Amino acid sequence: MNLNLRTPIAFFDLEATGTNISTDRIVEFSVVKVQPDGTEEILTKKVNPTIPIPKEVSLIHGIYDEDVKDAPTFKDISKELYKFLEGADLAGFNVLKYDIPLLVEEFLRAGLDFDIEKRSILDAQKIFHMMEKRNLTAAYQFYCGKLLENAHSAEADTIATYEIFKAQIDRYNGQEVEDLLGNKLGVIENDIKKLHALFNEKMVDLAGRFIFNDDGVECFNFGKHKGKPIEQVLKEEPGYYDWMMKGDFPLDTKRKFTQVKLRSFNK
């Protein structure tokens, strides 16, 4: 089906050094601009972000520092891209939360005010989530082929969840599970303890403020100490414990933090 367009629309995607809109930079962009008559133009360029690309990010999009060291900076190509997008509506996948804010930020850093107020914006991810529900009723229909009667009653929801879980084991038994980097985590088996280890192996506290690293060491998963072992932080910044204990953190998180501190003290 051809789109019914009154103005051009630009479908685009960005690859970057990370997901922080304020500090990360674009390393590649691609735009498919569709005209009202159906003709298409494609503009794709690699960009030198002027900052290192973290290895874990390169493993996802396949772009390394070496690949962009001789590429133009965003400022170098900003006017070309600005003109290419001029007068076009915008579309993409997850563009509302990520691509558009990052693109606007990059244009502003290059001294260009990229106005989106008069443009229509379409996010395919938002349409997907609205039309293809990801709630219990949808899961029951997908896995069990049944309509959930009395949805949101505790008993009906509980029974449905039990049936969904059994159907998931039947469907995925023996299949490998991978993380976002493509690392193989293990195989789904009809074994509760193994399933728990497979899907919750990094969890330390229920809120996810702490996780286990690859060496099985409890580490911070937020803030300025993200990625650092808890014991290391306690040693280097003892006052951080009191700050967290007085802060608005779940009791379970504080309990786990205290357990690690006591263990470290006893050593």
Stockholm file with secondary structure:
# STOCKHOLM 1.0

chainA/1-267         MNLNLRTPIAFFDLEATGTNISTDRIVEFSVVKVQPDGTEEILTKKVNPTIPIPKEVSLIHGIYDEDVKDAPTFKDISKELYKFLEGADLAGFNVLKYDIPLLVEEFLRAGLDFDIEKRSILDAQKIFHMMEKRNLTAAYQFYCGKLLENAHSAEADTIATYEIFKAQIDRYNGQEVEDLLGNKLGVIENDIKKLHALFNEKMVDLAGRFIFNDDGVECFNFGKHKGKPIEQVLKEEPGYYDWMMKGDFPLDTKRKFTQVKLRSFNK
#=GR chainA/1-267 SS CCCCCSSCEEEEEEEESCSCTTTCCEEEEEEEEECTTSCEEEEEEECBCSSCCCHHHHHHHCCCHHHHTTSCBHHHHHHHHHHHHTTCEEEESSIIIIIHHHHHHHHHHTTCCCCCTTSCEEEHHHHHHHHSCCSHHHHHHHHHCCCCTTTTSHHHHHHHHHHHHHHHHHHHTTCEEECTTCCEEEECCSCHHHHHHHHHTTBSSTTSSEEECTTSCEEECSGGGTTSBHHHHHHHCTHHHHHHHHSSCCHHHHHHHHHHHHHHHHC
#=GC SS_cons         CCCCCSSCEEEEEEEESCSCTTTCCEEEEEEEEECTTSCEEEEEEECBCSSCCCHHHHHHHCCCHHHHTTSCBHHHHHHHHHHHHTTCEEEESSIIIIIHHHHHHHHHHTTCCCCCTTSCEEEHHHHHHHHSCCSHHHHHHHHHCCCCTTTTSHHHHHHHHHHHHHHHHHHHTTCEEECTTCCEEEECCSCHHHHHHHHHTTBSSTTSSEEECTTSCEEECSGGGTTSBHHHHHHHCTHHHHHHHHSSCCHHHHHHHHHHHHHHHHC
//
